[in-house]
Amino acid sequence: FANGKIVEEWLAADMLTALMQLGVLGSIKRVEGPPRPPQLELLGHRGRRFEEADGYHYLIEGQVKNLSDLTLERVEVVVTMYEENDRLLSSERSFLASEMLQPGEVSRFAVHAARVGQASRRYEIRFEQSGHMVEARDSSRREQTGARGPPTEQR
């Protein structure tokens, strides 16, 4: 009781613990559902590298399509760059050009990474909305996970 009311959260947790201790409940296993279908399709992307006096600068550009039946709002693009030995160099983010991506709609994106100390050998792209990963399919690679690519050098 808390101020004369039963606090359901405490009761539920205490009852679950008691039932487990008494052996009434067997072991609880987490059951994964079927894989979620992708909500986005990465139509294409390109990474460019520029060497400046203060380090390497990168520009990762691409296009993405909303495959879902929902309007996706404020989708972030997260680009993670790695060196030759898969050591993290930089992780940068930016929003899609379209703040609200309607079903079937295509939006561009551009992510800039400035003053990276070493040359990146590869990068990965993923998408997030409100801090949660948005499932995406990279049509150029036919993968469910993040897109990968080597940046090309520009002078």
MDTraj code that builds the backbone (N, CA, C; nanometers):
import mdtraj as md
import numpy as np

residues = "PHE ALA ASN GLY LYS ILE VAL GLU GLU TRP LEU ALA ALA ASP MET LEU THR ALA LEU MET GLN LEU GLY VAL LEU GLY SER ILE LYS ARG VAL GLU GLY PRO PRO ARG PRO PRO GLN LEU GLU LEU LEU GLY HIS ARG GLY ARG ARG PHE GLU GLU ALA ASP GLY TYR HIS TYR LEU ILE GLU GLY GLN VAL LYS ASN LEU SER ASP LEU THR LEU GLU ARG VAL GLU VAL VAL VAL THR MET TYR GLU GLU ASN ASP ARG LEU LEU SER SER GLU ARG SER PHE LEU ALA SER GLU MET LEU GLN PRO GLY GLU VAL SER ARG PHE ALA VAL HIS ALA ALA ARG VAL GLY GLN ALA SER ARG ARG TYR GLU ILE ARG PHE GLU GLN SER GLY HIS MET VAL GLU ALA ARG ASP SER SER ARG ARG GLU GLN THR GLY ALA ARG GLY PRO PRO THR GLU GLN ARG".split()
xyz = np.array([
    [0.0843, -0.1191, 0.0000],
    [0.0000, 0.0000, 0.0000],
    [0.0879, 0.1242, 0.0000],
    [0.0453, 0.2224, -0.0722],
    [0.1131, 0.3520, -0.0718],
    [0.0038, 0.4566, -0.0646],
    [-0.0025, 0.5265, 0.0465],
    [-0.1088, 0.6253, 0.0683],
    [-0.2468, 0.5624, 0.0549],
    [-0.2624, 0.4401, 0.1043],
    [-0.3921, 0.3744, 0.1020],
    [-0.4255, 0.3078, -0.0296],
    [-0.3346, 0.3080, -0.1273],
    [-0.3614, 0.2464, -0.2574],
    [-0.2586, 0.1371, -0.2835],
    [-0.3023, 0.0343, -0.3494],
    [-0.2097, -0.0724, -0.3867],
    [-0.1261, -0.0225, -0.5038],
    [0.0024, -0.0371, -0.4904],
    [0.0918, 0.0006, -0.5994],
    [0.1118, -0.1239, -0.6850],
    [0.0498, -0.1231, -0.8014],
    [0.0476, -0.2411, -0.8865],
    [0.1857, -0.2852, -0.9318],
    [0.2749, -0.1895, -0.9587],
    [0.4075, -0.2275, -1.0062],
    [0.4804, -0.3115, -0.9021],
    [0.4723, -0.2701, -0.7759],
    [0.5391, -0.3441, -0.6695],
    [0.4747, -0.4804, -0.6529],
    [0.3436, -0.4854, -0.6540],
    [0.2708, -0.6095, -0.6339],
    [0.3045, -0.7098, -0.7438],
    [0.3036, -0.6662, -0.8664],
    [0.3315, -0.7569, -0.9777],
    [0.4727, -0.8129, -0.9683],
    [0.5702, -0.7294, -0.9397],
    [0.7091, -0.7755, -0.9292],
    [0.7256, -0.8706, -0.8115],
    [0.6652, -0.8366, -0.6966],
    [0.6752, -0.9227, -0.5786],
    [0.6072, -1.0573, -0.6017],
    [0.4918, -1.0561, -0.6668],
    [0.4208, -1.1815, -0.6933],
    [0.4997, -1.2683, -0.7903],
    [0.5565, -1.2101, -0.8917],
    [0.6352, -1.2855, -0.9886],
    [0.7552, -1.3496, -0.9199],
    [0.8235, -1.2728, -0.8368],
    [0.9384, -1.3253, -0.7626],
    [0.8959, -1.4403, -0.6722],
    [0.7859, -1.4245, -0.5997],
    [0.7373, -1.5291, -0.5088],
    [0.7006, -1.6554, -0.5859],
    [0.6315, -1.6420, -0.6977],
    [0.5926, -1.7582, -0.7772],
    [0.7147, -1.8311, -0.8319],
    [0.8155, -1.7569, -0.8711],
    [0.9380, -1.8199, -0.9215],
    [1.0104, -1.8939, -0.8097],
    [1.0156, -1.8327, -0.6900],
    [1.0833, -1.8962, -0.5769],
    [1.0114, -2.0229, -0.5330],
    [0.8798, -2.0247, -0.5428],
    [0.8024, -2.1424, -0.5044],
    [0.8071, -2.2515, -0.6112],
    [0.8607, -2.2202, -0.7259],
    [0.8691, -2.3183, -0.8328],
    [0.7411, -2.3319, -0.9119],
    [0.6450, -2.2431, -0.8884],
    [0.5193, -2.2481, -0.9628],
    [0.5448, -2.2144, -1.1094],
    [0.6313, -2.1166, -1.1310],
    [0.6678, -2.0801, -1.2678],
    [0.7995, -2.1470, -1.3027],
    [0.8055, -2.2051, -1.4190],
    [0.9321, -2.2609, -1.4658],
    [1.0226, -2.1477, -1.5112],
    [1.1290, -2.1850, -1.5754],
    [1.2184, -2.0800, -1.6239],
    [1.1468, -2.0003, -1.7331],
    [1.1700, -1.8727, -1.7312],
    [1.1063, -1.7838, -1.8286],
    [1.2048, -1.7590, -1.9411],
    [1.1606, -1.7828, -2.0623],
    [1.2455, -1.7617, -2.1789],
    [1.1888, -1.6470, -2.2611],
    [1.2795, -1.5665, -2.3119],
    [1.2380, -1.4565, -2.3991],
    [1.2141, -1.5131, -2.5380],
    [1.0977, -1.4868, -2.5914],
    [1.0621, -1.5374, -2.7230],
    [1.0682, -1.4215, -2.8218],
    [1.1487, -1.4399, -2.9238],
    [1.1593, -1.3383, -3.0280],
    [1.0488, -1.3620, -3.1300],
    [0.9881, -1.2559, -3.1742],
    [0.8876, -1.2655, -3.2782],
    [0.9539, -1.2751, -3.4143],
    [0.8734, -1.2783, -3.5177],
    [0.9311, -1.2822, -3.6524],
    [1.0076, -1.1530, -3.6800],
    [1.1063, -1.1580, -3.7679],
    [1.1811, -1.0357, -3.7976],
    [1.0882, -0.9272, -3.8512],
    [1.1139, -0.8041, -3.8089],
    [1.0317, -0.6932, -3.8564],
    [1.0720, -0.6582, -3.9991],
    [0.9739, -0.6305, -4.0839],
    [1.0091, -0.5922, -4.2209],
    [1.0762, -0.4552, -4.2213],
    [1.1622, -0.4311, -4.3195],
    [1.2274, -0.3005, -4.3242],
    [1.1264, -0.1891, -4.3467],
    [1.1510, -0.0749, -4.2824],
    [1.0663, 0.0418, -4.3010],
    [1.1246, 0.1359, -4.4050],
    [1.2553, 0.1253, -4.4273],
    [1.3231, 0.2122, -4.5226],
    [1.4031, 0.1288, -4.6215],
    [1.4219, 0.1846, -4.7404],
    [1.5104, 0.1237, -4.8388],
    [1.6151, 0.2266, -4.8767],
    [1.7408, 0.1907, -4.8565],
    [1.8511, 0.2774, -4.8961],
    [1.8721, 0.2572, -5.0453],
    [1.8365, 0.3584, -5.1237],
    [1.8403, 0.3465, -5.2692],
    [1.9809, 0.3613, -5.3246],
    [2.0638, 0.4341, -5.2562],
    [2.2016, 0.4540, -5.3004],
    [2.2727, 0.5475, -5.2054],
    [2.4047, 0.5391, -5.2045],
    [2.4843, 0.6275, -5.1189],
    [2.6240, 0.6393, -5.1770],
    [2.6904, 0.7479, -5.1407],
    [2.8257, 0.7732, -5.1889],
    [2.9024, 0.8477, -5.0814],
    [3.0252, 0.8051, -5.0571],
    [3.1107, 0.8730, -4.9607],
    [3.2270, 0.9395, -5.0309],
    [3.2529, 1.0643, -4.9957],
    [3.3664, 1.1377, -5.0526],
    [3.4563, 1.1862, -4.9403],
    [3.5870, 1.1792, -4.9653],
    [3.6858, 1.2210, -4.8661],
    [3.7644, 1.3406, -4.9206],
    [3.7845, 1.4390, -4.8337],
    [3.8622, 1.5575, -4.8668],
    [3.9727, 1.5710, -4.7630],
    [4.0973, 1.5845, -4.8071],
    [4.2076, 1.6016, -4.7131],
    [4.2367, 1.7501, -4.6991],
    [4.2285, 1.7987, -4.5759],
    [4.2543, 1.9394, -4.5438],
    [4.3678, 1.9463, -4.4427],
    [4.4140, 2.0661, -4.4121],
    [4.5237, 2.0853, -4.3163],
    [4.4868, 2.0346, -4.1767],
    [4.3587, 2.0433, -4.1396],
    [4.3155, 2.0023, -4.0054],
    [4.2687, 1.8572, -3.9980],
    [4.2884, 1.7792, -4.1015],
    [4.2492, 1.6388, -4.1008],
    [4.1643, 1.6043, -4.2215],
    [4.1052, 1.4879, -4.2166],
    [4.0190, 1.4424, -4.3253],
    [3.8756, 1.4872, -4.2997],
    [3.8081, 1.5247, -4.4065],
    [3.6665, 1.5599, -4.4013],
    [3.5936, 1.4630, -4.4941],
    [3.4746, 1.4218, -4.4518],
    [3.3965, 1.3263, -4.5296],
    [3.2562, 1.3800, -4.5514],
    [3.2015, 1.3484, -4.6675],
    [3.0628, 1.3802, -4.6983],
    [2.9985, 1.2521, -4.7502],
    [2.9014, 1.2014, -4.6753],
    [2.8280, 1.0807, -4.7139],
    [2.6886, 1.1261, -4.7559],
    [2.6534, 1.1003, -4.8818],
    [2.5235, 1.1419, -4.9357],
    [2.4478, 1.0199, -4.9862],
    [2.3152, 1.0288, -4.9849],
    [2.2359, 0.9190, -5.0357],
    [2.0886, 0.9522, -5.0436],
    [2.0119, 0.8503, -5.0815],
    [1.8665, 0.8616, -5.0904],
    [1.8044, 0.7413, -5.0221],
    [1.6900, 0.7661, -4.9584],
    [1.6196, 0.6609, -4.8868],
    [1.4704, 0.6716, -4.9184],
    [1.4029, 0.5558, -4.9213],
    [1.2593, 0.5511, -4.9523],
    [1.1847, 0.4903, -4.8346],
    [1.0681, 0.5468, -4.8015],
    [0.9819, 0.4944, -4.6955],
    [0.9025, 0.3766, -4.7512],
    [0.9295, 0.2563, -4.7015],
    [0.8590, 0.1353, -4.7451],
    [0.7346, 0.1065, -4.6625],
    [0.7204, 0.1747, -4.5497],
    [0.6113, 0.1435, -4.4571],
    [0.4813, 0.2132, -4.4980],
    [0.3752, 0.1803, -4.4251],
    [0.2451, 0.2449, -4.4455],
    [0.2294, 0.3666, -4.3560],
    [0.3328, 0.3997, -4.2805],
    [0.3274, 0.5097, -4.1843],
    [0.4121, 0.6274, -4.2302],
    [0.3750, 0.7461, -4.1852],
    [0.4587, 0.8635, -4.2062],
    [0.5693, 0.8596, -4.1018],
    [0.6926, 0.8647, -4.1467],
    [0.8076, 0.8626, -4.0561],
    [0.8557, 1.0056, -4.0363],
    [0.8625, 1.0494, -3.9097],
    [0.9004, 1.1871, -3.8780],
    [1.0391, 1.1922, -3.8172],
    [1.1132, 1.2937, -3.8564],
    [1.2446, 1.3250, -3.7987],
    [1.3353, 1.2020, -3.7893],
    [1.3575, 1.1396, -3.9035],
    [1.4459, 1.0235, -3.9110],
    [1.5904, 1.0727, -3.9190],
    [1.6749, 1.0162, -3.8334],
    [1.8167, 1.0527, -3.8325],
    [1.8983, 0.9493, -3.9094],
    [1.9990, 0.9978, -3.9790],
    [2.0961, 0.9130, -4.0472],
    [2.2212, 0.9121, -3.9602],
    [2.2700, 0.7946, -3.9262],
    [2.3906, 0.7824, -3.8438],
    [2.4979, 0.7146, -3.9286],
    [2.6099, 0.7833, -3.9474],
    [2.7223, 0.7291, -4.0235],
    [2.8367, 0.7032, -3.9260],
    [2.8851, 0.5798, -3.9252],
    [2.9972, 0.5415, -3.8398],
    [3.1143, 0.5055, -3.9302],
    [3.2289, 0.5672, -3.9037],
    [3.3477, 0.5477, -3.9870],
    [3.4527, 0.4679, -3.9100],
    [3.5200, 0.3778, -3.9827],
    [3.6192, 0.2891, -3.9220],
    [3.7507, 0.2957, -3.9987],
    [3.8606, 0.2690, -3.9263],
    [3.9907, 0.2590, -3.9911],
    [4.0099, 0.1164, -4.0398],
    [4.1305, 0.0891, -4.0879],
    [4.1629, -0.0408, -4.1458],
    [4.1379, -0.1577, -4.0511],
    [4.1699, -0.1436, -3.9239],
    [4.1547, -0.2520, -3.8258],
    [4.0200, -0.2491, -3.7549],
    [3.9202, -0.1881, -3.8158],
    [3.7846, -0.1755, -3.7614],
    [3.7787, -0.0956, -3.6321],
    [3.8773, -0.0097, -3.6110],
    [3.8736, 0.0805, -3.4956],
    [3.7857, 0.1993, -3.5320],
    [3.6992, 0.2381, -3.4392],
    [3.6079, 0.3502, -3.4606],
    [3.6863, 0.4797, -3.4777],
    [3.6563, 0.5532, -3.5845],
    [3.7176, 0.6838, -3.6080],
    [3.6220, 0.7970, -3.5757],
    [3.4978, 0.7825, -3.6200],
    [3.4022, 0.8915, -3.6034],
    [3.2608, 0.8379, -3.6207],
    [3.1676, 0.9005, -3.5527],
    [3.0260, 0.8706, -3.5707],
    [2.9531, 1.0036, -3.5760],
    [2.8865, 1.0280, -3.6855],
    [2.8173, 1.1551, -3.7069],
    [2.6735, 1.1276, -3.7460],
    [2.5876, 1.2257, -3.7226],
    [2.4460, 1.2086, -3.7556],
    [2.3880, 1.3358, -3.8139],
    [2.2810, 1.3163, -3.8885],
    [2.2086, 1.4274, -3.9492],
    [2.0671, 1.3776, -3.9788],
    [1.9750, 1.4698, -3.9969],
    [1.8374, 1.4315, -4.0303],
    [1.8208, 1.4179, -4.1812],
    [1.7207, 1.3389, -4.2223],
    [1.6843, 1.3338, -4.3634],
    [1.6431, 1.4730, -4.4085],
    [1.6533, 1.4999, -4.5377],
    [1.6129, 1.6301, -4.5911],
    [1.4634, 1.6539, -4.5695],
    [1.3822, 1.5479, -4.5788],
    [1.2377, 1.5584, -4.5545],
    [1.2103, 1.5320, -4.4072],
    [1.1535, 1.6299, -4.3381],
    [1.1237, 1.6112, -4.1961],
    [1.0157, 1.5057, -4.1761],
    [0.9180, 1.5019, -4.2662],
    [0.8112, 1.4012, -4.2611],
    [0.8167, 1.3220, -4.3913],
    [0.8473, 1.1936, -4.3801],
    [0.8611, 1.1073, -4.4966],
    [0.7342, 1.0232, -4.5105],
    [0.6533, 1.0579, -4.6086],
    [0.5264, 0.9885, -4.6327],
    [0.5528, 0.8493, -4.6911],
    [0.4562, 0.7560, -4.6804],
    [0.4724, 0.6235, -4.7400],
    [0.5050, 0.6344, -4.8892],
    [0.6072, 0.5623, -4.9325],
    [0.6477, 0.5632, -5.0725],
    [0.7349, 0.6809, -5.1136],
    [0.7504, 0.7779, -5.0258],
    [0.8268, 0.8984, -5.0587],
    [0.9774, 0.8730, -5.0462],
    [1.0549, 0.9471, -5.1267],
    [1.2009, 0.9384, -5.1271],
    [1.2578, 1.0674, -5.0710],
    [1.3628, 1.0562, -4.9903],
    [1.4301, 1.1740, -4.9351],
    [1.5811, 1.1588, -4.9506],
    [1.6476, 1.2710, -4.9659],
    [1.7941, 1.2743, -4.9703],
    [1.8485, 1.2937, -4.8294],
    [1.9758, 1.2616, -4.8129],
    [2.0450, 1.2921, -4.6877],
    [2.1908, 1.3231, -4.7172],
    [2.2514, 1.3957, -4.6257],
    [2.3945, 1.4266, -4.6325],
    [2.4472, 1.4338, -4.4900],
    [2.5539, 1.3608, -4.4631],
    [2.6174, 1.3611, -4.3315],
    [2.7624, 1.4038, -4.3511],
    [2.8053, 1.5033, -4.2739],
    [2.9413, 1.5568, -4.2842],
    [3.0200, 1.5203, -4.1593],
    [3.1371, 1.4634, -4.1793],
    [3.2290, 1.4336, -4.0685],
    [3.3529, 1.5192, -4.0892],
    [3.3821, 1.6054, -3.9935],
    [3.4935, 1.6999, -4.0066],
    [3.6090, 1.6622, -3.9149],
    [3.7274, 1.6952, -3.9587],
    [3.8496, 1.6822, -3.8789],
    [3.8698, 1.5415, -3.8217],
    [3.8542, 1.4421, -3.9061],
    [3.8811, 1.3042, -3.8659],
    [4.0322, 1.2840, -3.8759],
    [4.0939, 1.2317, -3.7707],
    [4.2396, 1.2236, -3.7624],
    [4.3066, 1.1316, -3.8623],
    [4.2405, 1.0226, -3.9001],
    [4.2991, 0.9266, -3.9924],
    [4.2034, 0.9029, -4.1079],
    [4.2565, 0.8435, -4.2138],
    [4.1726, 0.8106, -4.3286],
    [4.0819, 0.6924, -4.2937],
    [3.9557, 0.7048, -4.3269],
    [3.8586, 0.5981, -4.3033],
    [3.8669, 0.4965, -4.4163],
    [3.8593, 0.3690, -4.3801],
    [3.8607, 0.2621, -4.4807],
    [3.7197, 0.2169, -4.5170],
    [3.6259, 0.2378, -4.4260],
    [3.4873, 0.2001, -4.4550],
    [3.3943, 0.2778, -4.3635],
    [3.2668, 0.2791, -4.4000],
    [3.1652, 0.3429, -4.3170],
    [3.0394, 0.2582, -4.3184],
    [2.9580, 0.2765, -4.2165],
    [2.8282, 0.2100, -4.2075],
    [2.7214, 0.3164, -4.1901],
    [2.6042, 0.2908, -4.2478],
    [2.4908, 0.3828, -4.2377],
    [2.3777, 0.3098, -4.1677],
    [2.3162, 0.3768, -4.0704],
    [2.1945, 0.3230, -4.0089],
    [2.0990, 0.4396, -3.9858],
    [1.9755, 0.4070, -3.9533],
    [1.8720, 0.5085, -3.9363],
    [1.8071, 0.4931, -3.7996],
    [1.7730, 0.6067, -3.7393],
    [1.7072, 0.6077, -3.6088],
    [1.5916, 0.7069, -3.6097],
    [1.4933, 0.6782, -3.5251],
    [1.3808, 0.7689, -3.5037],
    [1.3528, 0.7694, -3.3543],
    [1.3587, 0.8849, -3.2940],
    [1.3376, 0.9003, -3.1491],
    [1.4282, 0.8075, -3.0683],
    [1.5521, 0.7908, -3.1128],
    [1.6485, 0.7093, -3.0405],
    [1.6387, 0.5598, -3.0646],
    [1.5454, 0.5152, -3.1499],
    [1.5286, 0.3728, -3.1789],
    [1.5680, 0.3447, -3.3232],
    [1.6301, 0.2290, -3.3437],
    [1.6729, 0.1920, -3.4777],
    [1.5531, 0.1697, -3.5693],
    [1.5641, 0.2192, -3.6911],
    [1.4630, 0.1972, -3.7940],
    [1.5205, 0.0919, -3.8885],
    [1.4469, -0.0178, -3.9078],
    [1.4935, -0.1240, -3.9969],
    [1.5054, -0.0693, -4.1383],
    [1.6169, -0.1034, -4.2044],
    [1.6401, -0.0546, -4.3401],
    [1.6999, -0.1650, -4.4259],
    [1.6684, -0.1592, -4.5527],
    [1.7239, -0.2528, -4.6510],
    [1.8110, -0.1723, -4.7461],
    [1.9320, -0.2181, -4.7689],
    [2.0221, -0.1527, -4.8635],
    [2.0053, -0.2240, -4.9972],
    [1.9348, -0.1628, -5.0905],
    [1.9044, -0.2297, -5.2167],
    [2.0288, -0.2544, -5.3008],
    [2.1346, -0.1793, -5.2784],
    [2.2565, -0.2019, -5.3558],
    [2.3361, -0.3202, -5.3017],
    [2.3135, -0.3579, -5.1753],
    [2.3884, -0.4685, -5.1141],
    [2.2981, -0.5855, -5.0767],
    [2.1680, -0.5666, -5.0778],
    [2.0716, -0.6702, -5.0410],
    [2.0937, -0.7204, -4.8993],
    [2.1134, -0.6250, -4.8052],
    [2.1339, -0.6606, -4.6644],
    [2.0264, -0.5964, -4.5792],
    [2.0011, -0.6551, -4.4644],
    [1.9083, -0.5978, -4.3681],
    [1.9791, -0.5017, -4.2735],
    [2.1096, -0.5115, -4.2637],
    [2.1823, -0.4303, -4.1672],
    [2.2293, -0.3009, -4.2304],
    [2.3177, -0.2318, -4.1637],
    [2.3659, -0.1031, -4.2126],
    [2.4427, -0.1155, -4.3425],
    [2.4361, -0.0101, -4.4199],
    [2.5085, -0.0056, -4.5463],
    [2.6561, 0.0178, -4.5190],
    [2.7388, -0.0298, -4.6090],
    [2.8826, -0.0123, -4.5939],
    [2.9382, 0.0418, -4.7242],
    [3.0486, 0.1102, -4.7120],
    [3.1142, 0.1571, -4.8324],
    [3.2444, 0.2254, -4.8006],
    [3.3381, 0.2235, -4.8958],
    [3.4620, 0.2980, -4.8769],
    [3.4452, 0.4390, -4.9317],
    [3.4933, 0.5398, -4.8614],
    [3.4870, 0.6744, -4.9159],
    [3.5890, 0.6910, -5.0278],
    [3.5551, 0.7685, -5.1283],
    [3.6478, 0.7961, -5.2372],
    [3.7187, 0.9273, -5.2103],
    [3.8414, 0.9373, -5.2573],
    [3.9223, 1.0564, -5.2292],
    [3.8929, 1.1660, -5.3302],
    [3.8789, 1.2880, -5.2814],
    [3.8588, 1.4067, -5.3644],
    [3.9663, 1.5074, -5.3290],
    [4.0119, 1.5824, -5.4226],
    [4.1118, 1.6860, -5.3940],
    [4.0611, 1.8203, -5.4370],
])
top = md.Topology()
chain = top.add_chain()
for i, resn in enumerate(residues, 1):
    res = top.add_residue(resn, chain, resSeq=i)
    for name in ("N", "CA", "C"):
        top.add_atom(name, md.element.get_by_symbol(name[0]), res)
traj = md.Trajectory(xyz[None], top)
